[in-house]
Amino acid sequence: MSFKDLILKRTYSSEVDDILNDFYIPVLKESISYFRISGFFTSESLAIAARGILGLIKNEGKMKLIVSPRLTFEDVETIKEANQDPSKYINSILEKNIELLENEFVRDHLFALGWMIANNKLEIKIALLYSLEGNVMLSEEIIDSGLFHQKIGIFTDKEGNIISFSGSINETLLGWQRNVEEFKIFRSWIDVENEYVKEDLKKFEKYWSNNATNLKVIEIPEAIKQKLVKIVPKDFDINSLEKWYKKDNDNKLKKITLFEHQNEAINSWKSNNFKGIISMATGTGKTYTAIGAIDRILKNNQKHFIVISVPYSHLIEQWNNSIKKFGLEVNFIVKCFSENSKWHSDLKRYVRKLLLGQIKNLLVISTHDTLVSGKMKDILLNIKADIKTILVADEVHSIGSLNRRENLSNIFRYRLGLSATPKRMYDDFGNSFLKEYFGEIVYEFSLCDAIYKINPLTYNTFLTPYYYYPYLCTLTENETKKYNYLTLKILNLVKNSLDNIFDEIDTDEKLKMLLIKRSKIIKAARNKIKVLEDIISDIEKNHGEISHTIIFTDDKLINETIDLLNSKNIYAVKFTQELSNKQRIDVLENFGKGIIQVLVAMKILDEGVDVPESKIAIIMSSSTNPREFIQRIGRILRISENKKYSYIYDIITKPKFIEDAVLNLEDSLFKAEKERVKIIAKCALNYKEVMDKVNEI
């Protein structure tokens, strides 16, 4: 085989992928060379760099490895004071990092590297980084600078095909087992990816040949080389690495450990008789919380029928991958959505097996629409009372719509709703249904909790801290006249109840329609394109080239938005409902790689879609519904390597003038817009500055 025969994804994340078995082992099995830029020189980082290496060894392949020593202040001072070549001192520094090897995984892979050195299959070089002043840099300085921090790997097969990867490979055992790792791969035989392969290869060769600026690459000291060789036991069998590459063993090693707040959420749900809604900010682990809740129920050793329901079909695969990553022990998973024409027959067959006792449990991942369909209802009617039934509704607010709530089955004994924003705006009936069907909100982990509380595994926050920048847009003369006209009509309807206007929306259809018409003028304001141009200029001035940016706009402005971006040579793509599931996945992967610079979206990116690489959001159009704008900013707040902060640019739109007759009403209506801004600003790093500006507006 060659690399071309492998089924490879473009992006891998340990959150959803089995990286060792799905990537390293199959690629190294076909490799004859492996070049690697690793992290700091430690026993763990060396072992991690060697994972999956057995295939390369069996191919008589060779490996080149570049690592960097961990230098403390005292180390650097000693180098300066001794006035000696760092290569003479580096030996004592590296000695510190090969200590008693208690971890079996680390030990076995270090033995493998020692074996490779002894058999001339591995060369290691050390990279020392220098500041602009010419001083050797400390470990902390290297991390802060971002230099030599991105990990790169390059594989070559017997046909000369090349695969490179780059991204956030954490070079620690904790990283391999539990932390989220992400990287993108590039293939030399794909034209659009070949340039990235060439760049990675060029970078590695520049480092290896010691031709990089502010970087000195030297041979690993002979003493360290010999130490690595000497630690290898005489009876060491290189094939013993196989035990680390078995899926069962690897899954046991990597099973997800829930955080304290996730366990608290499950306990609260359990205490509420296994019913309730868990409200957790996007990116804080509500998926794994739900899977953990299912896992607890499965331990009662009875027959189970489990349904996980999601708003969009592309979220089905995300859930499926998370279930595998967690290690949830289920007999079969059936994916039920319109694009899978076999779902109905498959599900009927497996339900029959469950009823006959041939399997212990069955898990269904369905879209909300398929869950309430006639075909699904027919199957659910056959579920017997002795089978424990579980429903997990992702983005539970979506289940509260009229058609869905009227057709949702009552067979489920255990009910769990998930959402960052569970409340349906202007829909008391929908909210009452959610409360009656799923129960109260039993646990909440807010946006500010996620921004400022520390993740104990990574010592970073759960979500990326962000800056918030509101921009003012004024309606045109003509738009303002229409706006004031509609505001006057609204005033004539509500008269004496300005303070309770939002309470009346549910019951007064005419009022609701007038408010919708009025909001459409705001959403499609022509001057927003000019404000967007100003925002893009500010982004380019502050961040350089615009990239990893999502623009949320209105259907009336989407084409003009794309035209503006194209005129500035910014590669932008519409992300809309018209895209097929496969097209959406391809677009998101290319966006993650930076090939697509900007996604221009309306509704489809509001819920559930993971785009952790995105770091800038431009909100051109938004409602005052908290669910919409919180879900939107959640798209750019997920933690990702090389993203220290996120940035939110928000366009606030006001009429050019307000007629005296509607001044009080306008003030009442604008409170909702100000409240929206306050909610976003509340957790921002520049809160005070933002609120000063908003109050001025």
Secondary structure, DSSP 8 states (H G I E B T S, - for coil): --GGGS---SEEETTTS-HIIIIIHHHHHTEEEEEEEEEE--HHHHHHHTTTTHHHHHTT-EEEEEEE----HHHHHHHHHHT--HHHHHHHHHHTTS-----HHHHHHHHHHHHHHHTT-EEEEEEEEB-TTS-B--HHHHHHH-TTTSEEEEEEETTS-EEEEEEE---SHHHHHTS--EEEEEETTSHHHHHHHHHHHHHHHHHHTT-STTEEEEE--HHHHHHHHHTS-TT--GGGGGGGG-HHHHHHHH-----HHHHHHHHHHHHTTTEEEEEE-TTSSHHHHHHHHHHHHHTT-S-EEEEEEESSTHHHHHHHHHHHHHT---SEEEEESTT-TTHHHHHHHHHHHHHHTSSSEEEEEEEHHHHTSHHHHHHHTT--TTSEEEEEETTGGGGGSHHHHHH--S--SEEEEEESS---TT-HHHHHHHHHHH-SEEEEE-HHHHHHSB-TTTSSBSB--EEEEEEEEE--HHHHHHHHHHHHHHHHHHTT-GGGHHHHTTT-HHHHHHHHHHHHHHHT-TTHHHHHHHHHHHHHHHHSS--SEEEE--TTTHHHHHHHHHHTT--EEEE-TTS-HHHHHHHHHHHHHTSS-EEEESSTTSSS---TT--EEEESS--S-HHHHHHHHHTT-B--TT---EEEEEEEEE-S---GGGHHHHHHHHHHHHHHHHHHHHTSTTHHHHHHHHHH-
